[in-house]
Amino acid sequence: MDTTLNSNVNFFEVVGRILVGIALLASVIFNAGVPVWFALLAIYPVMTAIIAWDPIYAVASKVIAFFESHHFGHKGPMAV
C-alpha cells in the first residue's frame, strides 16, 4: 500500500541533505561574518534526511497525480 508517509527521499538525497546541513552549520561556526540565525536553515535538510521524507515532495507528487488523473489540458467537445 502506497501512503503519503512512505519514504520519498532516496539514499543519495539523504547524504546530500546531511552534507548541506553540515555545510550550513560549519559556515556559522567557522565564519564570523555569517549571522547566527543562518544555522536555522540547516534544520529542514537535516530533519528531512533523518526521517527520509520530504513534505514538499509529498505535496508535489499529490498535485502531479491529481492533474494527471484529470487529463489536464484535454479538450472536450465544443459547446454550440
N, C-alpha and C positions, 0 to 999 in steps of 0.2 A: 504494500500500500504506500503510495506516494503522498506525503503530507508536506505542509509548508515548513515544518520544523526539521525536515531531513537536512543533512549536511549539503550545503550548496557551494562550499569553498574547497577546492582541491588542494593537494599537498603542496604544490609549488606556490599557490597563492598564500597558503598559511605561512610558509617560510618567508615569502616576500613581505607579508604584513608584519611579521615579527621583526624583520630587518628594518623596515620603515619605522616601526615603533622605537627600536633601539637607536636608530639614527636621530630621530626627533629628540629623544631623551638625552643622547650624547651631545647634541648641539646646545642644549640648555646647560648641561653640566660643564662642558669644556669651553664654552664661548660666552664671555661676559656680556657681549652685545645683544644677545638673544633674550627677549623678555621671558620671565618665568612662566607666564600663562601659556607659552608656546608648548610646554610639556603636556598640557591637556589635550593637544591634538593627537598625542600618541595613544590615548585611551581607545579610540574607535578601531584602529587597525589591530592593536594588540588583543582587545576583547573579541573581535570577530575571528581572529586567528585561534584563540584559545578554545572557543566554542565551535569553530569551523562552520559558522553560519552567519550570513550577512543579510540583514533585514532589507537593505536596498536591492540586493539581488532577488530576494524573495518577492518583493513588490513588483519589480520589473518583470519577472517571469510570469506572474499572475496577469499583469496588464497585457503582455505579449500574447499569452494564451487566450485571453478574453477576445482580443482583436482578431486573432487567427480563427477562433471558433465562430466568429460572426462574419467572416469573409469580408473584412474591412476593404472597402474600395470596389466591391462588386456592384455592378449597376443592374438594377432591377428593371422591370418593364416600364415603359414610359406611360405616364397618365395622359389621357386625352382631354 
